[in-house]
Amino acid sequence: MQSRNSFSHVSSPVIVALDYDTAAAALGMVDQLDPALCRVKVGKELFTSAGPGLVRDIVKRGFQVFLDLKFHDIPNTVAAAVRAAAELGVWMVNVHASGGARMMSAAVDALQSFGDSKPLLIGVTVLTSTAPEELSAVGVTRPLEEQVLALADLAKSSGLDGVVCSAREAQALKRQCGDGFALVTPGIRPAGAAADDQRRIVTPAQALAWGADYLVIGRPITAAADPMMALRNILAELGEKK
Ligand SMILES: O=c1ccn([C@@H]2O[C@H](COP(=O)(O)O)[C@@H](O)[C@H]2O)c(=O)[nH]1
């Protein structure tokens, strides 16, 4: 899957999740990483503590940034938020697909004026920390995979570029949505690694084999004694299996 915006120069599928509470800690990790070997993700903790200035700094260092703020609000607010994200120069931004078609279409429309520098717009389906048995407690009674497929269908018909899902759903999603629709998969764990709070985990090689386009990996890299070595080991495993 080649991303369809003007930032498509990194061939590695790995997106390193920078889940830190200060700009200094995040930049400490960024400075150990190579922008030719991975992209990076700024999520809610880091953005809330360090703000848009840090995102600009990371972009200036040559990294493609996935701004993972999972917007979910009324259409006008989400449209304005994704526009603000695009102005930061990020490569990818996301919204919750459960926000509905009108909200997602408003986000798509808001990005039109950015032309080739438009970030990829991705819809979150069901979080990878959600176990199948947890869905009914939030009012979703159909099976988890059906919910993921339905939300992906809504995201695609609303004009989004892809979805966040578990790689466990990747094969069914590729069949339904086709190759041009990006599958961004957190919940990635090398064999033997701790699952932590994730519930639908997949190894890096298995995720790619099942059709994931991007692998979001946090703690298995950032908590490693040598994060760059951990990244290189994952890439080597992927190279061998591709
Ligand atoms: O469904 C989702 C959506 C987002 N995430 C985010 O990805 C990383 C995963 O980090 P790990 O340390 O590899 O578990 C984290 O930033 C989450 O907020 C997700 O895990 N699942």
The ligand as an SDF file (V2000), in Angstrom:
LIG
                    3D

 21 22  0  0  0  0  0  0  0  0999 V2000
   -7.1590    0.5620   18.3060 O   0  0  0  0  0  0  0  0  0  0  0  0
   -6.1530    1.1970   18.6720 C   0  0  0  0  0  0  0  0  0  0  0  0
   -5.9130    2.5010   18.3190 C   0  0  0  0  0  0  0  0  0  0  0  0
   -4.7680    3.1320   18.7310 C   0  0  0  0  0  0  0  0  0  0  0  0
   -3.8650    2.4940   19.4870 N   0  0  0  0  0  0  0  0  0  0  0  0
   -2.6350    3.2140   19.8800 C   0  0  0  0  0  0  0  0  0  0  0  0
   -1.4860    2.5150   19.3540 O   0  0  0  0  0  0  0  0  0  0  0  0
   -0.4410    2.4940   20.2940 C   0  0  0  0  0  0  0  0  0  0  0  0
   -0.0920    1.0700   20.6370 C   0  0  0  0  0  0  0  0  0  0  0  0
    0.9590    1.0530   21.5850 O   0  0  0  0  0  0  0  0  0  0  0  0
    1.5580   -0.3060   22.1710 P   0  0  0  0  0  0  0  0  0  0  0  0
    2.5130    0.1670   23.2280 O   0  0  0  0  0  0  0  0  0  0  0  0
    2.2420   -0.9950   21.0180 O   0  0  0  0  0  0  0  0  0  0  0  0
    0.4410   -1.1070   22.7340 O   0  0  0  0  0  0  0  0  0  0  0  0
   -0.8900    3.3430   21.4830 C   0  0  0  0  0  0  0  0  0  0  0  0
   -0.4100    4.6560   21.2780 O   0  0  0  0  0  0  0  0  0  0  0  0
   -2.4020    3.3390   21.3740 C   0  0  0  0  0  0  0  0  0  0  0  0
   -2.9650    4.5480   21.8460 O   0  0  0  0  0  0  0  0  0  0  0  0
   -4.0940    1.2010   19.8640 C   0  0  0  0  0  0  0  0  0  0  0  0
   -3.2720    0.5630   20.5780 O   0  0  0  0  0  0  0  0  0  0  0  0
   -5.2250    0.5750   19.4340 N   0  0  0  0  0  0  0  0  0  0  0  0
  1  2  2  0
  2  3  1  0
  2 21  1  0
  3  4  2  0
  4  5  1  0
  5  6  1  0
  5 19  1  0
  6  7  1  0
  6 17  1  0
  7  8  1  0
  8  9  1  0
  8 15  1  0
  9 10  1  0
 10 11  1  0
 11 12  2  0
 11 13  1  0
 11 14  1  0
 15 16  1  0
 15 17  1  0
 17 18  1  0
 19 20  2  0
 19 21  1  0
M  END
$$$$
